[in-house]
Amino acid sequence: MPGQLRIVAEIEGAEAALEVATALDELAGAVSAFEVQAGDGPMQVSASASMVPSPPFRGEREGPTPQAWEGEVGASAGALESPTSPIGPRRAEREPQPAPGISIPRRRSLHGAALWRVEAYPRAPLLDAALEIRLALLAAGAGGKLVHIVEERLAERDWLLENRRAFPPIRVGRFFVHGSHWRGPAPPGTIAIEIDAATAFGTGEHPSTHGCLVALDHLARRRRFRRPLDVGTGSGVLAIAAAKRLRRRVVAGDIDPEAVRVARHHARRNGLAGAVRVLRAAGYRRRGLRRADYDLVLANILARPLALLARDLKRALAPGGVAVLAGLLQRQEALVLSAHRAQRLRLARRIVIEGWLTLILRRGRAT
């Protein structure tokens, strides 16, 4: 049986990389992005959702402390009981390793822009001259450059199994996220969530998912929520966390049918088949999601879709409701915030982890 196909693209500029990643995600459905060289700096990796396995860790890790927790109201960062002492490096901080026998050329940015690597895993051959031109134009339109792109077939290996073995438990606040291979007990007082690294985004490791879990744990300590919604659920980790933490039924949606399948599987594995309802939906516009009384909305997607969905979010959010938005870099905050402020949704808090933002917004109460 032939090995997995992989498209590897190197792009100058974070905005350009996000454009290319979004386009490939629509076509391939399994995409990861890495910053491999900071602007005018040494090679490094700042964020990863890669399917390529890294060497396994031993034991449990705690997620990194949010580098900034800012807001207009609420407790200080020290009162949030967020993790304070990481145990070992996070996988997102290490260089992704190519498969044996696969040579990926290293390129330096010539223009001082950050150099990103985007990887996609199509089910069938996808890259041709027309797609390469389209991606190059998308990158150029975002002020960057498509430096290099190649499609290759990896050596035959069980990538998902190896990635599961490389995915140790991670603790975020009260949440203890682990794979199905984990056999140890959850720490006392924690909420265990079983999530396997799979073909849908969200294991709790990426800074955006991590920030959402921090925000959810923080909000649950201060308020009772009755109608949660998870938009762009991916693996279902946030919907499952909300169902367990809030002890409420959760509605979740995703545009990708594979993500819907994976999220439903994870809901069953966590004993929540009747508590987490997962639907295939683009944003909020599906009959099963179209309500106007959600008091908590979780949306961990990308900056541009977040901005475009601001009006729909306001319609879905009950007066006094709270939205947790993630999947954006710090430089994209103005784009997302301006769209939501236009809908009279105000910023209550922001969480910054490794350059990724999680925003907590509130809708005013009806007068």
Buried (B, 14 or more C-beta within 10 A) or exposed (E): EEBBBBBBBBBBBBBBBBBBBBBBBEEBBBBBBBBBBBBEEEEBBBBBBBBBBBEEBEEBBBBBBBEEBEBEEBBEBEEBBBBEEBBEEBBBBBEBEBBEEBEBEEBEBEEEBBBBBBBBBBEEEBBEEEBBEBBBEBBBEBEBBBBEBBBBEBEEEEBBEBBBBBBBBBBBBBBBBBBEEBEEEBEEEBBBBBBBBBBBBBBBBBBBBBBBBBBBBBBBBEEEBEBBBBBBBBBBBBBBBBBBBBEBBBBBBBBBEBBBBBBBBBBEBBEBEEBBBBBBBBBBEBEEBEBEEBBBBBBBBBBBBBBEBBEBBBEBBBEEBBBBBBBBBEEBBEEBBEBBEEBEBBBBBBBBBBBBBBBBBBBEEEE
